[in-house]
Amino acid sequence: MYRIILILALLVVLYFLLRSAIRELKGRGTGDRLHDKNQMVQDPVCRVFVPRGSATTEEIGGQTYYFCSRTCANMFQKQLAGQHPE
């Protein structure tokens, strides 16, 4: 009886290990581009490319924008304010 319980427990552990390994292998192939800090993004104001990890970010209207500097971020917000007067 103990042998059967031990075998079942080992099979359950083996199942979870295999499932974890398969998920990790699947994740490597896709390459999560949204969280890659070295991915280059373009500043919408001066059009230069900067690494996502070092860019200045602003969330405006539910969308995230990436800038090379705080100056470009401020200019972008001023441009938006000029287009949509309140």
MODELLER restraints for C-alpha pairs under 7 A, 6 or more apart:
rsr = mdl.restraints
at = mdl.atoms
rsr.add(forms.Gaussian(group=physical.xy_distance, feature=features.Distance(at['CA:37:A'], at['CA:51:A']), mean=6.44, stdev=0.5))
rsr.add(forms.Gaussian(group=physical.xy_distance, feature=features.Distance(at['CA:37:A'], at['CA:52:A']), mean=4.97, stdev=0.5))
rsr.add(forms.Gaussian(group=physical.xy_distance, feature=features.Distance(at['CA:37:A'], at['CA:53:A']), mean=4.20, stdev=0.5))
rsr.add(forms.Gaussian(group=physical.xy_distance, feature=features.Distance(at['CA:38:A'], at['CA:51:A']), mean=5.08, stdev=0.5))
rsr.add(forms.Gaussian(group=physical.xy_distance, feature=features.Distance(at['CA:38:A'], at['CA:52:A']), mean=5.96, stdev=0.5))
rsr.add(forms.Gaussian(group=physical.xy_distance, feature=features.Distance(at['CA:38:A'], at['CA:53:A']), mean=6.26, stdev=0.5))
rsr.add(forms.Gaussian(group=physical.xy_distance, feature=features.Distance(at['CA:39:A'], at['CA:51:A']), mean=5.50, stdev=0.5))
rsr.add(forms.Gaussian(group=physical.xy_distance, feature=features.Distance(at['CA:39:A'], at['CA:52:A']), mean=5.64, stdev=0.5))
rsr.add(forms.Gaussian(group=physical.xy_distance, feature=features.Distance(at['CA:40:A'], at['CA:49:A']), mean=5.80, stdev=0.5))
rsr.add(forms.Gaussian(group=physical.xy_distance, feature=features.Distance(at['CA:40:A'], at['CA:50:A']), mean=5.28, stdev=0.5))
rsr.add(forms.Gaussian(group=physical.xy_distance, feature=features.Distance(at['CA:40:A'], at['CA:51:A']), mean=4.45, stdev=0.5))
rsr.add(forms.Gaussian(group=physical.xy_distance, feature=features.Distance(at['CA:40:A'], at['CA:52:A']), mean=5.82, stdev=0.5))
rsr.add(forms.Gaussian(group=physical.xy_distance, feature=features.Distance(at['CA:41:A'], at['CA:49:A']), mean=5.33, stdev=0.5))
rsr.add(forms.Gaussian(group=physical.xy_distance, feature=features.Distance(at['CA:41:A'], at['CA:50:A']), mean=5.53, stdev=0.5))
rsr.add(forms.Gaussian(group=physical.xy_distance, feature=features.Distance(at['CA:41:A'], at['CA:51:A']), mean=6.17, stdev=0.5))
rsr.add(forms.Gaussian(group=physical.xy_distance, feature=features.Distance(at['CA:41:A'], at['CA:52:A']), mean=5.91, stdev=0.5))
rsr.add(forms.Gaussian(group=physical.xy_distance, feature=features.Distance(at['CA:41:A'], at['CA:66:A']), mean=6.82, stdev=0.5))
rsr.add(forms.Gaussian(group=physical.xy_distance, feature=features.Distance(at['CA:42:A'], at['CA:48:A']), mean=5.59, stdev=0.5))
rsr.add(forms.Gaussian(group=physical.xy_distance, feature=features.Distance(at['CA:42:A'], at['CA:49:A']), mean=4.37, stdev=0.5))
rsr.add(forms.Gaussian(group=physical.xy_distance, feature=features.Distance(at['CA:42:A'], at['CA:50:A']), mean=6.41, stdev=0.5))
rsr.add(forms.Gaussian(group=physical.xy_distance, feature=features.Distance(at['CA:43:A'], at['CA:49:A']), mean=6.21, stdev=0.5))
rsr.add(forms.Gaussian(group=physical.xy_distance, feature=features.Distance(at['CA:43:A'], at['CA:66:A']), mean=5.79, stdev=0.5))
rsr.add(forms.Gaussian(group=physical.xy_distance, feature=features.Distance(at['CA:43:A'], at['CA:67:A']), mean=4.61, stdev=0.5))
rsr.add(forms.Gaussian(group=physical.xy_distance, feature=features.Distance(at['CA:43:A'], at['CA:68:A']), mean=6.03, stdev=0.5))
rsr.add(forms.Gaussian(group=physical.xy_distance, feature=features.Distance(at['CA:45:A'], at['CA:72:A']), mean=6.05, stdev=0.5))
rsr.add(forms.Gaussian(group=physical.xy_distance, feature=features.Distance(at['CA:45:A'], at['CA:76:A']), mean=6.36, stdev=0.5))
rsr.add(forms.Gaussian(group=physical.xy_distance, feature=features.Distance(at['CA:50:A'], at['CA:68:A']), mean=6.15, stdev=0.5))
rsr.add(forms.Gaussian(group=physical.xy_distance, feature=features.Distance(at['CA:55:A'], at['CA:66:A']), mean=5.75, stdev=0.5))
rsr.add(forms.Gaussian(group=physical.xy_distance, feature=features.Distance(at['CA:55:A'], at['CA:67:A']), mean=5.52, stdev=0.5))
rsr.add(forms.Gaussian(group=physical.xy_distance, feature=features.Distance(at['CA:55:A'], at['CA:68:A']), mean=5.44, stdev=0.5))
rsr.add(forms.Gaussian(group=physical.xy_distance, feature=features.Distance(at['CA:56:A'], at['CA:66:A']), mean=5.68, stdev=0.5))
rsr.add(forms.Gaussian(group=physical.xy_distance, feature=features.Distance(at['CA:56:A'], at['CA:67:A']), mean=4.96, stdev=0.5))
rsr.add(forms.Gaussian(group=physical.xy_distance, feature=features.Distance(at['CA:56:A'], at['CA:68:A']), mean=6.10, stdev=0.5))
rsr.add(forms.Gaussian(group=physical.xy_distance, feature=features.Distance(at['CA:56:A'], at['CA:69:A']), mean=5.84, stdev=0.5))
rsr.add(forms.Gaussian(group=physical.xy_distance, feature=features.Distance(at['CA:56:A'], at['CA:70:A']), mean=6.42, stdev=0.5))
rsr.add(forms.Gaussian(group=physical.xy_distance, feature=features.Distance(at['CA:57:A'], at['CA:64:A']), mean=6.64, stdev=0.5))
rsr.add(forms.Gaussian(group=physical.xy_distance, feature=features.Distance(at['CA:57:A'], at['CA:65:A']), mean=5.63, stdev=0.5))
rsr.add(forms.Gaussian(group=physical.xy_distance, feature=features.Distance(at['CA:57:A'], at['CA:66:A']), mean=4.67, stdev=0.5))
rsr.add(forms.Gaussian(group=physical.xy_distance, feature=features.Distance(at['CA:57:A'], at['CA:67:A']), mean=6.19, stdev=0.5))
rsr.add(forms.Gaussian(group=physical.xy_distance, feature=features.Distance(at['CA:58:A'], at['CA:64:A']), mean=5.70, stdev=0.5))
rsr.add(forms.Gaussian(group=physical.xy_distance, feature=features.Distance(at['CA:58:A'], at['CA:65:A']), mean=5.31, stdev=0.5))
rsr.add(forms.Gaussian(group=physical.xy_distance, feature=features.Distance(at['CA:58:A'], at['CA:66:A']), mean=6.65, stdev=0.5))
rsr.add(forms.Gaussian(group=physical.xy_distance, feature=features.Distance(at['CA:59:A'], at['CA:65:A']), mean=6.16, stdev=0.5))
rsr.add(forms.Gaussian(group=physical.xy_distance, feature=features.Distance(at['CA:67:A'], at['CA:73:A']), mean=5.89, stdev=0.5))
